[in-house]
């Protein structure tokens, strides 16, 4: 990874997930799975460039499963 923080990428970051073929835009952090509320994922996202459609189309993933970053979201002081 890069030195933009050791844990979270900024909102709006566009990534490719491990084993994926479509890009995902990060829209949230520390999101619980609806199937198992005790399971917390690092990121929530939506398919890029489709945007948020419904909660059924939300992507949940953890940081180690992001091998490629296409675009970093806003980083400010």
C-alpha positions in Angstrom: 0.0 0.0 0.0 1.0 3.6 0.2 1.6 5.9 3.2 -1.8 7.5 3.3 -2.7 5.9 6.5 -2.2 2.4 7.7 -5.9 1.5 8.2 -8.5 3.3 6.1 -8.6 4.6 2.6 -10.6 7.9 2.2 -14.3 7.9 1.1 -14.6 8.1 -2.6 -11.6 5.8 -3.2 -12.1 3.5 -6.2 -10.6 0.1 -5.9 -10.6 -3.4 -7.4 -11.3 -6.2 -4.9 -9.4 -9.5 -4.8 -10.8 -11.8 -7.5 -13.1 -9.0 -8.8 -13.6 -7.6 -12.3 -15.6 -4.5 -11.6 -14.5 -1.4 -9.7 -15.9 -0.5 -6.3 -16.1 3.0 -4.7 -15.7 3.2 -0.9 -18.7 4.8 0.8 -18.4 3.9 4.4 -16.2 2.4 7.2 -16.6 -0.2 9.9 -19.9 -1.7 8.6 -21.7 -4.7 10.2 -23.0 -7.5 8.0 -26.8 -7.8 8.0 -26.4 -11.6 8.2 -24.1 -11.4 11.2 -24.1 -8.2 13.2 -21.0 -9.3 15.1 -19.0 -9.4 11.9 -17.6 -5.9 11.1 -16.0 -5.1 7.8 -13.4 -2.4 7.2 -15.3 -0.9 4.2 -18.7 -0.6 2.6 -18.9 0.4 -1.0 -21.0 0.5 -4.2 -20.3 -0.5 -7.7 -18.4 2.2 -9.6 -19.8 4.1 -11.6 -23.3 2.9 -10.9 -23.4 4.4 -7.4 -25.7 3.3 -4.5 -28.7 1.5 -5.8 -30.1 -0.4 -2.8 -28.7 -2.0 0.4 -28.8 -5.3 -1.4 -26.1 -3.9 -3.8 -23.7 -2.8 -1.1 -20.3 -4.4 -1.1 -18.6 -5.2 2.2 -14.8 -6.0 2.4 -11.7 -5.7 4.5 -8.5 -3.8 3.7 -6.3 -6.9 2.9 -8.7 -7.8 0.1 -7.9 -4.6 -1.9 -5.0 -5.3 -4.2 -5.5 -2.3 -6.6 -6.3 1.3 -6.0 -7.5 3.2 -9.1 -8.3 6.6 -7.5 -7.9 8.0 -4.0 -10.8 9.9 -2.5 -10.3 13.4 -1.0 -7.4 13.7 1.5 -7.3 17.0 3.4 -5.4 18.1 6.5 
